[in-house]
Amino acid sequence: MEHIDFKKLANQIMFDLDAQEQAELKEEFDILQEQIELLDEIDTSDVEEMVYPFEQAMAYLREDEAHHVLSQKEALGNAAAVKMGHVHVPKVVKS
């Protein structure tokens, strides 16, 4: 497998990694890579593909019924800032 620069990837997603964290991440990644390679070695040529893990569909979920619905006023009651009927938060993405 090609070398992965975890420091560069961390910077792209705005994480700070020290040398120890980089080493730990690399070690965990190598273990995961080995496990994936082991799974790739399993012969699944005679295994039928499946969409659902059970023979019969399981329909045990309850119906979705609304019991107590908040009004917009109640929902926005504790918001620090409201603008045009929505919670207003400061911009968090750098451009």
TORPA-4810 file (N, C-alpha, C, O; in nm, 3 decimals):
<nodes>
NODE_1_0.086_-0.120_0.000_0.000_0.000_0.000_0.089_0.124_0.000_0.195_0.126_0.062_M
NODE_2_0.046_0.224_-0.067_0.120_0.349_-0.074_0.128_0.417_0.063_0.046_0.392_0.151_E
NODE_3_0.226_0.500_0.080_0.244_0.574_0.205_0.133_0.678_0.219_0.103_0.752_0.125_H
NODE_4_0.073_0.683_0.336_-0.032_0.781_0.362_0.023_0.883_0.461_0.074_0.846_0.567_I
NODE_5_0.013_1.008_0.427_0.062_1.115_0.514_-0.053_1.160_0.604_-0.136_1.242_0.565_D
NODE_6_-0.056_1.104_0.726_-0.165_1.134_0.818_-0.163_1.279_0.863_-0.268_1.336_0.891_F
NODE_7_-0.046_1.340_0.871_-0.036_1.480_0.910_-0.105_1.569_0.806_-0.177_1.663_0.841_K
NODE_8_-0.082_1.539_0.677_-0.144_1.617_0.570_-0.296_1.599_0.571_-0.371_1.696_0.558_K
NODE_9_-0.340_1.474_0.587_-0.484_1.448_0.593_-0.547_1.519_0.713_-0.656_1.577_0.702_L
NODE_10_-0.480_1.515_0.827_-0.532_1.580_0.948_-0.544_1.731_0.926_-0.643_1.791_0.969_A
NODE_11_-0.447_1.791_0.863_-0.453_1.934_0.837_-0.568_1.969_0.742_-0.631_2.074_0.756_N
NODE_12_-0.595_1.882_0.645_-0.703_1.908_0.550_-0.839_1.909_0.619_-0.930_1.980_0.576_Q
NODE_13_-0.854_1.831_0.725_-0.981_1.830_0.798_-0.972_1.907_0.929_-1.055_1.891_1.018_I
NODE_14_-0.870_1.990_0.938_-0.849_2.083_1.049_-0.831_2.015_1.185_-0.885_2.060_1.286_M
NODE_15_-0.753_1.904_1.186_-0.712_1.839_1.311_-0.565_1.865_1.332_-0.489_1.879_1.236_F
NODE_16_-0.525_1.873_1.457_-0.384_1.883_1.490_-0.338_1.749_1.546_-0.393_1.702_1.645_D
NODE_17_-0.237_1.688_1.484_-0.182_1.561_1.531_-0.038_1.581_1.570_0.040_1.640_1.495_L
NODE_18_-0.001_1.532_1.688_0.139_1.533_1.724_0.203_1.403_1.674_0.133_1.317_1.621_D
NODE_19_0.334_1.389_1.691_0.406_1.273_1.637_0.355_1.142_1.696_0.345_1.042_1.625_A
NODE_20_0.322_1.140_1.824_0.274_1.018_1.888_0.137_0.978_1.832_0.112_0.860_1.805_Q
NODE_21_0.049_1.075_1.813_-0.083_1.046_1.758_-0.072_0.996_1.613_-0.147_0.908_1.572_E
NODE_22_0.022_1.053_1.538_0.044_1.006_1.401_0.090_0.861_1.400_0.043_0.781_1.320_Q
NODE_23_0.182_0.826_1.491_0.234_0.690_1.498_0.123_0.592_1.538_0.113_0.483_1.482_A
NODE_24_0.040_0.631_1.636_-0.070_0.545_1.679_-0.171_0.525_1.566_-0.219_0.414_1.544_E
NODE_25_-0.202_0.632_1.495_-0.296_0.624_1.383_-0.242_0.534_1.273_-0.315_0.453_1.217_L
NODE_26_-0.114_0.548_1.243_-0.049_0.464_1.140_-0.055_0.318_1.182_-0.084_0.232_1.099_K
NODE_27_-0.028_0.288_1.309_-0.030_0.151_1.359_-0.172_0.092_1.348_-0.189_-0.021_1.303_E
NODE_28_-0.273_0.170_1.389_-0.411_0.124_1.379_-0.451_0.103_1.232_-0.522_0.007_1.200_E
NODE_29_-0.407_0.192_1.145_-0.439_0.180_1.003_-0.376_0.054_0.944_-0.440_-0.015_0.865_F
NODE_30_-0.252_0.024_0.982_-0.184_-0.095_0.933_-0.256_-0.222_0.978_-0.269_-0.317_0.900_D
NODE_31_-0.304_-0.225_1.103_-0.380_-0.340_1.154_-0.509_-0.355_1.075_-0.545_-0.466_1.035_I
NODE_32_-0.579_-0.246_1.052_-0.703_-0.249_0.974_-0.676_-0.297_0.832_-0.754_-0.375_0.777_L
NODE_33_-0.568_-0.253_0.774_-0.532_-0.295_0.638_-0.507_-0.445_0.634_-0.550_-0.512_0.540_Q
NODE_34_-0.439_-0.500_0.733_-0.414_-0.644_0.740_-0.545_-0.721_0.752_-0.561_-0.825_0.688_E
NODE_35_-0.638_-0.671_0.832_-0.767_-0.738_0.849_-0.846_-0.736_0.718_-0.911_-0.835_0.684_Q
NODE_36_-0.842_-0.627_0.646_-0.912_-0.618_0.518_-0.851_-0.716_0.418_-0.923_-0.779_0.341_I
NODE_37_-0.719_-0.728_0.419_-0.653_-0.823_0.329_-0.693_-0.966_0.362_-0.709_-1.048_0.272_E
NODE_38_-0.709_-0.998_0.492_-0.755_-1.131_0.530_-0.897_-1.157_0.478_-0.926_-1.267_0.430_L
NODE_39_-0.983_-1.058_0.488_-1.120_-1.073_0.436_-1.119_-1.092_0.284_-1.201_-1.166_0.231_L
NODE_40_-1.028_-1.025_0.215_-1.020_-1.036_0.069_-0.980_-1.177_0.026_-1.010_-1.217_-0.086_D
NODE_41_-0.914_-1.253_0.114_-0.869_-1.388_0.082_-0.981_-1.492_0.091_-0.964_-1.603_0.042_E
NODE_42_-1.093_-1.458_0.151_-1.203_-1.552_0.168_-1.272_-1.574_0.033_-1.307_-1.479_-0.036_I
NODE_43_-1.289_-1.702_-0.003_-1.354_-1.738_-0.128_-1.505_-1.727_-0.112_-1.566_-1.805_-0.038_D
NODE_44_-1.565_-1.634_-0.178_-1.710_-1.615_-0.170_-1.777_-1.641_-0.305_-1.889_-1.596_-0.328_T
NODE_45_-1.709_-1.714_-0.393_-1.761_-1.736_-0.527_-1.890_-1.818_-0.528_-1.974_-1.799_-0.616_S
NODE_46_-1.909_-1.910_-0.431_-2.030_-1.993_-0.426_-2.133_-1.939_-0.327_-2.229_-2.010_-0.295_D
NODE_47_-2.115_-1.819_-0.279_-2.208_-1.762_-0.181_-2.309_-1.674_-0.254_-2.273_-1.586_-0.332_V
NODE_48_-2.436_-1.701_-0.226_-2.542_-1.623_-0.290_-2.548_-1.483_-0.228_-2.543_-1.468_-0.106_E
NODE_49_-2.560_-1.383_-0.313_-2.571_-1.246_-0.263_-2.703_-1.229_-0.190_-2.803_-1.293_-0.224_E
NODE_50_-2.703_-1.142_-0.089_-2.826_-1.117_-0.016_-2.846_-0.969_0.005_-2.751_-0.893_0.022_M
NODE_51_-2.972_-0.929_0.004_-3.007_-0.789_0.024_-3.047_-0.767_0.169_-3.023_-0.661_0.226_V
NODE_52_-3.109_-0.869_0.227_-3.161_-0.859_0.363_-3.106_-0.978_0.442_-3.108_-1.089_0.390_Y
NODE_53_-3.058_-0.960_0.565_-2.990_-1.068_0.637_-3.079_-1.179_0.692_-3.028_-1.275_0.748_P
NODE_54_-3.210_-1.169_0.679_-3.300_-1.270_0.732_-3.381_-1.333_0.619_-3.402_-1.271_0.515_F
NODE_55_-3.426_-1.456_0.640_-3.507_-1.526_0.540_-3.638_-1.451_0.515_-3.678_-1.433_0.400_E
NODE_56_-3.703_-1.407_0.623_-3.829_-1.335_0.611_-3.811_-1.194_0.664_-3.736_-1.170_0.759_Q
NODE_57_-3.880_-1.102_0.603_-3.872_-0.963_0.650_-3.929_-0.954_0.791_-4.032_-1.015_0.822_A
NODE_58_-3.863_-0.878_0.874_-3.908_-0.861_1.012_-3.986_-0.731_1.021_-3.930_-0.623_1.001_M
NODE_59_-4.115_-0.739_1.050_-4.200_-0.620_1.058_-4.244_-0.601_1.202_-4.362_-0.616_1.234_A
NODE_60_-4.150_-0.568_1.287_-4.182_-0.555_1.429_-4.174_-0.410_1.478_-4.191_-0.384_1.597_Y
NODE_61_-4.149_-0.319_1.389_-4.139_-0.180_1.430_-4.278_-0.121_1.452_-4.373_-0.155_1.381_L
NODE_62_-4.289_-0.035_1.549_-4.418_0.028_1.580_-4.450_0.135_1.476_-4.361_0.185_1.407_R
NODE_63_-4.574_0.169_1.468_-4.616_0.278_1.381_-4.565_0.409_1.441_-4.560_0.424_1.563_E
NODE_64_-4.528_0.502_1.356_-4.478_0.631_1.401_-4.598_0.723_1.425_-4.660_0.771_1.330_D
NODE_65_-4.628_0.746_1.552_-4.740_0.832_1.587_-4.690_0.949_1.670_-4.619_0.931_1.769_E
NODE_66_-4.729_1.069_1.630_-4.689_1.188_1.704_-4.775_1.201_1.829_-4.897_1.197_1.822_A
NODE_67_-4.708_1.217_1.945_-4.782_1.229_2.070_-4.779_1.373_2.122_-4.884_1.431_2.153_H
NODE_68_-4.660_1.430_2.131_-4.649_1.568_2.178_-4.560_1.642_2.078_-4.440_1.616_2.069_H
NODE_69_-4.619_1.732_2.006_-4.546_1.807_1.905_-4.526_1.949_1.954_-4.622_2.016_1.994_V
NODE_70_-4.401_1.995_1.951_-4.371_2.132_1.992_-4.413_2.230_1.884_-4.401_2.202_1.765_L
NODE_71_-4.463_2.343_1.926_-4.490_2.450_1.830_-4.357_2.515_1.795_-4.257_2.495_1.864_S
NODE_72_-4.355_2.592_1.690_-4.232_2.660_1.650_-4.186_2.754_1.762_-4.066_2.765_1.790_Q
NODE_73_-4.280_2.820_1.826_-4.246_2.912_1.935_-4.181_2.836_2.050_-4.081_2.883_2.107_K
NODE_74_-4.236_2.719_2.086_-4.177_2.640_2.195_-4.038_2.587_2.155_-3.946_2.588_2.237_E
NODE_75_-4.024_2.543_2.031_-3.898_2.488_1.985_-3.787_2.593_1.984_-3.671_2.561_2.013_A
NODE_76_-3.821_2.715_1.953_-3.721_2.821_1.944_-3.708_2.899_2.075_-3.628_2.992_2.083_L
NODE_77_-3.784_2.862_2.175_-3.787_2.936_2.301_-3.654_2.950_2.372_-3.628_3.054_2.433_G
NODE_78_-3.568_2.849_2.366_-3.438_2.854_2.436_-3.322_2.889_2.345_-3.207_2.890_2.390_N
NODE_79_-3.348_2.917_2.220_-3.240_2.950_2.126_-3.183_3.087_2.161_-3.255_3.180_2.193_A
NODE_80_-3.050_3.096_2.153_-2.983_3.222_2.183_-3.016_3.329_2.079_-3.030_3.447_2.112_A
NODE_81_-3.028_3.287_1.954_-3.059_3.383_1.846_-3.153_3.316_1.747_-3.132_3.203_1.705_A
NODE_82_-3.258_3.389_1.711_-3.357_3.340_1.615_-3.366_3.441_1.501_-3.373_3.562_1.524_V
NODE_83_-3.365_3.391_1.377_-3.372_3.478_1.260_-3.468_3.415_1.161_-3.445_3.303_1.115_K
NODE_84_-3.574_3.486_1.127_-3.674_3.441_1.030_-3.731_3.304_1.065_-3.752_3.220_0.977_M
NODE_85_-3.756_3.281_1.194_-3.818_3.157_1.238_-3.725_3.038_1.248_-3.772_2.924_1.258_G
NODE_86_-3.593_3.061_1.245_-3.494_2.953_1.253_-3.389_2.989_1.358_-3.367_3.106_1.386_H
NODE_87_-3.325_2.886_1.415_-3.214_2.909_1.506_-3.100_2.968_1.425_-3.064_2.914_1.320_V
NODE_88_-3.042_3.077_1.470_-2.933_3.143_1.400_-2.804_3.115_1.474_-2.792_3.144_1.593_H
NODE_89_-2.706_3.058_1.403_-2.575_3.028_1.462_-2.467_3.097_1.381_-2.487_3.124_1.263_V
NODE_90_-2.352_3.125_1.442_-2.245_3.190_1.366_-2.184_3.094_1.264_-2.189_2.973_1.282_P
NODE_91_-2.128_3.150_1.160_-2.062_3.072_1.056_-1.942_3.001_1.117_-1.863_3.063_1.189_K
NODE_92_-1.928_2.871_1.088_-1.817_2.794_1.146_-1.721_2.739_1.042_-1.620_2.678_1.078_V
NODE_93_-1.749_2.757_0.915_-1.665_2.704_0.809_-1.575_2.815_0.756_-1.623_2.924_0.722_V
NODE_94_-1.444_2.787_0.751_-1.352_2.886_0.696_-1.359_2.880_0.544_-1.381_2.773_0.486_K
NODE_95_-1.341_2.994_0.483_-1.341_2.994_0.335_-1.200_3.007_0.283_-1.180_3.009_0.161_S
</nodes>
